Amino acid sequence: MRSNLFENREIADGQRFGLQNSQLLRVSLGPDVLAVKGAMVAYQGQVRFDHEKAGSMGKLLKKMVTSEDMPLMRVSGQGEVFFANEAGYVYLIQLDAQGGGLSVNGRNLLAFDATLQWDINRTRGAGIMAGGLFNTTVTGDGTVALCTVGSPVVLDCSQQPTFVDVNACVAWSANLVPQVVSSMNMKSMLRGGSGEAFQYSFHGPGFVVVQPSEWSAAAQSSGKSGGGGGGLIGDLLGS
């Protein structure tokens, strides 16, 4: 049988986290990995998938009262697991405890080493008008896999103030402390608005990742849990 399809065979490069292609992540198990539920598209070997509970009552309460309900599963065993999310582009970031962490939009998180620490944090200035904006902060030593809609750009925030639409922001250096600002004014509101109501404001040593697409309100409300179930009810039962 002949076809250029067979040029897309599995890439065995010996890396724990590796890209099969720009839209497909392959993880070789040994140590456990945490992934967003529904992100697994294939696996080989003896692999187990378990709901990952919140880990603490404080973290559970944050998930209950925020839209950053990131339904995670723990993947363990021996073999290779492939992860993807709606053909988004996958990028790997190697974290180390000395270099600081990463603040990630939960909808852009795909998978990360289970040894990393994670928590949910509120963005300064994100009040009721902004819908309450929360991100997931990941710290420690290990690898984080992000998934973006389209090819992103990484902006340096150290030279001048940087403003990013809250629905296009993927991640930023955890040492940055952004604020939520509004470009709305009464004149604009009376004329139907500009469509650019809220932005993250960054200024300081660090970077911010921006994707060329904005998450819609429907995507925010539905989350990216995909299959696997669990979510808030699973947390309540599992914590």
Secondary structure, 3 states (H helix, E strand, C coil): CCCHHHHHCCCCCCCCEEEEECCEEEEECCCCEEEECCCEEEEEEEEEEEECCCCCHHHHHHHHHCCCCCCEEEEEEEEEEEECCCCCEEEEEEEECCCECEEECHHHEEEEECCCEEEEEECECCCCCCCCCEEEEEECCEEEEEEECCCCEEEECCCCCEEEECCCEEEEECCCCCEEEECCCHHHHHCCCCCCCEEEEECCCCEEEECCCCCCHHHHHHCCCCCCCCHHHHHHHHC
